[in-house]
Amino acid sequence: MNVNDFVVPQLHGMRGYIPTPTAGQMAQKLGLPLSAMIKLDANENVMPPSRVVLDAMASTPPNLYPDPDQNLLRDALSNYLGVDRKHILCANGGDEILHLIFRIFVGPGDGVIDCPPTFGVYAHEAAQAHANYVAVPRRADFSIDVDAVEAAVRNTPRAKVLFVTNPNNPDGSVTSPADLSRLMALPIMVVVDEAYIELSSQPNVVQHAVASDNVIVVRTLSKLVGLAGMRVGYGVFPANIVGFVWGVKPYFAPSAPSQHVAVAALSDRAHIDATKRAIVAERNRLCETLDELGWLTPVPSETNFVLCKVTHPGMVGQPKPAGALLHGALEQRGILTRFFGGVLGDYVRISIGRPDQMDALVAALKDIGAHGTNLTPQPAI
Ligand SMILES: Cc1ncc(COP(=O)(O)O)c(C=O)c1O
C-alpha cells in the first residue's frame, strides 16, 4: 500500500514550517550550558511576567475542559480593545487564527497575495492549501508597493486573500494609514496582522474590521503581553465572517490554563504598560549603540526586534553572506539571532531582550567587530 495515494495531493512532498529551535536544543548543539544561552531569535518577550500571571498559572485545575466559547477571555479582550466581543475569537496563537483564515477562504488554485519579505507562515499556509501564491515584493526600504498590490489583485484570477503585516516582521517597519486605507479598500479579504502593533506608535485597525465586511485583524498575546508559551492569539472579524470561524475552530482552544492566564495578564494593564516602556527603552538603547558601532545599521523598528544590516568590511564580500557570518559568530557565543538569507543575506534580526542580555550582546558585537568572526569565542555569560 502506498500511503501517498491516500494523502491529499497538496501535501505530497510538503515540508513543515521550520520554527526557531529552543534554547535547550541550541545549548546541546553548541555544547554550552543552557544558562549561557541568550535567545534573541524569536521575538519573544522576556521581560519579567506579572505576579498575577504567575499566580494564575499556579491555580488552574488541569482536569476540566476549557470554556469552548472563551467567554471570560473574550470579555477581557473586548475591554482591552474597545470592541464588542461578538467580533472576537481566540485560538492557539495567531498562527492558528491564520490557519483558520486559510481554511475558510483558500482552496486549491485560489490567489493569495503576499508582500515579502514578511512573516513566513502566510507562504507556508498558501503552499499547504495548494493556493496560487502571488508575491508582491516590498521596496528596498521595506514599504509596500501599493500600486503593485492593486495590480496583483486585479490580475490574479480568484484572488482571495491579501496579507498586510503591520508593523512588518522581519524589518519592524510600519505601513502608513493612507496606504493601509487603500489596501483595505481592495475587493478581497484583507488580513492585517497586528502581532506587534501595541509596540508601535501606529493606530490599529480593529474598528475597521468591525465596520467592514472584508478586513480581518490578527493579534497575539505572545508579544507585548508576554504569553508566547501559552499560545493565545485572536482575530477581530467582521460580523459576516466570524460565524465561519466558529465553525472551523478547534472546540476546546485555547486550553483552560491558557485562557485563565490570558485573562489574568490582560487584567494587569499597569504591567503591560511598564513592559512596553521597558521594551521600547531597550530598543532605542540598542539602536543608539549600533549607530555608535558604525558597522551594523538598524532598520527603524516599531516592534520588539531590530533588523540590522551588516556593513563590516571584514564580513561583506566573503563567500558566505555577511548576515550569516555575524549570526554564526554570535551563535558560537551562545547569542541566538535570526538569519534569513535571500534578499536579507546582509542582515540579522535581533529580538529585544532584558537589559543584561542586551549588554552581553553589545559586548559580543564589539568583540566580533574588533577581532573578526573567526576567533574562538567565549560564552557571553
Ligand atoms: C507577524 C506575526 N504574526 C503572527 C505571529 C504568530 O504569533 P503566535 O502564533 O505566537 O500568536 C507572529 C509570531 O512571531 C508574527 O511575527
The ligand as a MOL file (V3000), in Angstrom:
LIG
                    3D

  0  0  0     0  0            999 V3000
M  V30 BEGIN CTAB
M  V30 COUNTS 16 16 0 0 0
M  V30 BEGIN ATOM
M  V30 1 C 3.7740 38.8230 12.1390 0
M  V30 2 C 3.4050 37.7000 13.0460 0
M  V30 3 N 2.1470 37.2690 13.0480 0
M  V30 4 C 1.7460 36.2610 13.8350 0
M  V30 5 C 2.6440 35.6380 14.6720 0
M  V30 6 C 2.1360 34.4700 15.4590 0
M  V30 7 O 2.3150 34.5870 16.8080 0
M  V30 8 P 1.7180 33.4950 17.8060 0
M  V30 9 O 1.3550 32.2810 16.9970 0
M  V30 10 O 2.7800 33.2490 18.7900 0
M  V30 11 O 0.4890 34.1210 18.3910 0
M  V30 12 C 3.9780 36.0610 14.7080 0
M  V30 13 C 4.9640 35.3880 15.5760 0
M  V30 14 O 6.1460 35.5910 15.5540 0
M  V30 15 C 4.3740 37.1130 13.8610 0
M  V30 16 O 5.6400 37.5550 13.8300 0
M  V30 END ATOM
M  V30 BEGIN BOND
M  V30 1 1 1 2
M  V30 2 1 2 3
M  V30 3 2 2 15
M  V30 4 2 3 4
M  V30 5 1 4 5
M  V30 6 1 5 6
M  V30 7 2 5 12
M  V30 8 1 6 7
M  V30 9 1 7 8
M  V30 10 2 8 9
M  V30 11 1 8 10
M  V30 12 1 8 11
M  V30 13 1 12 13
M  V30 14 1 12 15
M  V30 15 2 13 14
M  V30 16 1 15 16
M  V30 END BOND
M  V30 END CTAB
M  END
